[in-house]
Amino acid sequence: MNRTIRFITVSTLPLLFTVGCVNTDSKPVSHTISGEIEHGSLASQQEENAINSAVKLAIHNMEGYQHQLLQQNRAATEVSTTTSEATEMTVLIIEEGVALDEPNTNGKSAEPLLIDEQIELEKNAPAMPDKSDFFFGFNKTEPNDSDKEILLQHASYLLANPDLVMVVSGHADNRGNKQYNQYLSERRAQNIADVLSGAGVPDTQLRVAGVGDNVPMTSARHWGENRRVELRYRDLLMLSRQ
């Protein structure tokens, strides 16, 4: 812009200098005949007026062009500043956030890959079995075949959720000797736990205990319901704090 203004100024100065010379040196020509004097004075005046008008127009145009250039330069500066601020803001957002489009070792975006893996794991994860109470015949301590199939499902669920613990509690009815009932409850609980351990469940995820006939399910008279083993899931962290 400065070069443009300098060019206009240099181009206009000779015109202003010429006008100054005309205003200083141009005088009406003296003639002996009054008509010629009046004619010469009129022509000089018209010429001077024309030159003055041209100079004023040139100055006005130059000022207008300079103003236009200043406006254009100001607008360009504002646009450049706004673009720079927007760029800085974008860079800050990218630096503070997570670059989702950054490729990982497999050439895929990290975030979608994690989501896909989570969906796949949830789709293939085993469900928690509905049955958690197992009943025994009189003086029996071994689970039957159908119970073992369900216990294997519990084992798969435990292996898929290593933050869970299985509490295995054995029970007996109130008939007979209390010490023997305690023994029966412990054997029932341990036999159930052995099925889970045989399926790969680590001991750290099992808590095994027998309580004899001290905790009947409904009533001490319901013997069949009290000869049982209960499976209850607990959070490992919660148990560690107890």
N, C-alpha and C positions, 0 to 999 in steps of 0.2 A: 504494500500500500504506500509506503514512504517513497518508493521509486516512482510510482504513478503521480503522486503529488508533486515530486521534484520535477518530473517531466512537464506537467501542466504549468508549473511556475516558470520554468525556463522558457517554455514556449510563449508565455503571456508577457514576459518582461519586455521583449523588443516592441511589442504592440503598445505597451504603456509608455515606453520611452519615446516612441514616435508621436504618440498623442501629446506628450509633454512638449516635444519640440514644436509641434504644430501650434499648440496653445501659446508658446512663447514667441515664436518667430513669425507666425502668420499674421499679417496686418492688412487692412484694406489698401489696395493699390490706388495711388493718387492719379487721377486723370484730369485733364483740363476741362473735359466736358462733364457736367454734373450727372448726366444719364449713365455714362460709363462708370463713374464713381459709385453711384447707387447700385448698378448692376454687379460691380466687383464686390462690393460689401455684402450684397445679398447672397452671391455665390459662395463667398468665404464663410458666411454665417451658416449656410446650408451644409457646406462641407464639414465645418466644425461640429455642427449638431449631429451629422451622420456618424462622424468618428466617435463622438462622445457616446452615442447610442450603441455603437458596435463594441466600444470598450466596456460599457456597463453590462451589456449582454454577455460578453466574454467572462467578465468577473462573476456575474450571476451564475453562469453555467459552470464555471470552475468551482465556485462555492457549493453549488448543488451537487456536483460530481464528487467533491471531497466529502460532503455530508453522506452521500450514498455509500462511498467506500468505507467511511467510518462505521455506518450502520451494518454493512455486510461483514466487516471485520469483527464487530462486536457480536453479531449473531453467530459467526463461525467459532468465536472464542467460547460462547455459551454452550454451543453444541459439543465442542471438544471437551469442555469441563464436565458436562453431564455424562458423556460417554465414558470419560475416565472414572467418574464416581461409580457409574453402573458396573464398570469392569472390576473396580476394587471390591465392590459389594459381592459380586459373583465369586471372586477369588476367595473372599472371606467365608462365604457360605460353603464353598467346596472344601476349604481347609478345615472348617469346624465340623462338617458333616461327614458322612460315609460315602466314599466314592463307589457307587453301586455299579458303575460301568467298568470298574477296574477288573481286568481279567485275572482269573486265578490260573493255577497250573494246568487246568483242563480247558482253558480258553473260554470259560463261561463266567458270567457275573456271579460274584460271591453271594449276594443276598438271595437271588432266585434259586441258587443251588441249595442253600440252606433250607429254604422253604420247601423245595421239592423233596429233599431228603427227609424233612420232618413229616411231610404228608405220606411219603412212602413207608416210613417207620410206623406211623400211626395206622396205616392201612394193614400192615402185616403184623402188628402187635397182637398178641393173644389177649382175649377178653377174660375178665375175672369170672370163674365158674360161679354158678348160682348156689350150688350146694356147698355148705360149710359145716354141717353137722352130720356125723356118721355114727350109726347105732349098731350095737352088738347084741348077740344072743346071750343067754344065761351062761355065765362063766367062760365067755369067749373073749379073745383078745386080738384076733387077726381080722383085718378088713377083707371083705369079699371082693370078687373080681370087678364087679361094677363100680365099687367104691375106689378101687385102685385106678381105674380109668379116669375117674374124676380127679383123683389125687395127682395124676400126671399132668392134668390141665392146670392145677394149682402150681405145680412145679414150673411149668412153662411161664406162667404169669410172674412168679417170683424171679425167675432168671431174667425176664424182660424188664423188671423193676427192681434193681439192686438196692434202692433206697428203702425198700419195704422189708418188714420182718413178719414172719408167721409165728403166732403164739399158738401152740398146740397144747390143749388142756384135756386130760383124761378124767372120766367120771365113772362111778359105780352106783348101783342101787343100795338101799340101806339094809338089805337082808344079809345075814351072816356076820362074820367077825370083821370089825373095823380095820384091823391090820391087813387082813386079806383083801378087803375092798380097796384099801390104799394100794396094795400091790397090783390088783386088777386095773385100777385107773392108770397107774404108771405104765404098765405093760401095753395097754391100749394106746396111750399117747406115744410111746416110743415106737411101736410098730407102724403107726401112721407116719411119724417122722422119718423112719427108715425108708419108707417108700419115696418120700420127697428127696431124701439124701441120695438114694439110688438113682434118681433122675437128674442129679447134678446140682441140687440146691446146696450151697455151702452152709456149714454149721453156723456161721455168723448171721444167717437170715432165719434161724430157727430158735425158738424158745420152747422147751418141752417141760411139762410138769403134770403130775397127777394129784387130784384133790380128794380122792376117795369118794365117800357118799355125803360130803359136807355141803355140796352146792347142788341141790336138786333143781331140775329144770322148771317144773311146775309144782309138783307135790311129791313127797317121799313115797306115796303109794303108787305113783306112776313108774313102776320099775323099768319097763321097756324104754321109756324116754330118758331115764337117768343113766342107763348103760350106754354111754356115748363118748365121743371125742369132738370137741369144738375147735374149729380153725378160725382165728381172728387176725386180720391184717393190722399192723401198726407201723407207724413211721419210725425209721431207725434213729433219726436225730432226737425225736421225742423220747424214745426209750432210753437213749444214752444219757439224757438229762435227769431221769428218774432215779 
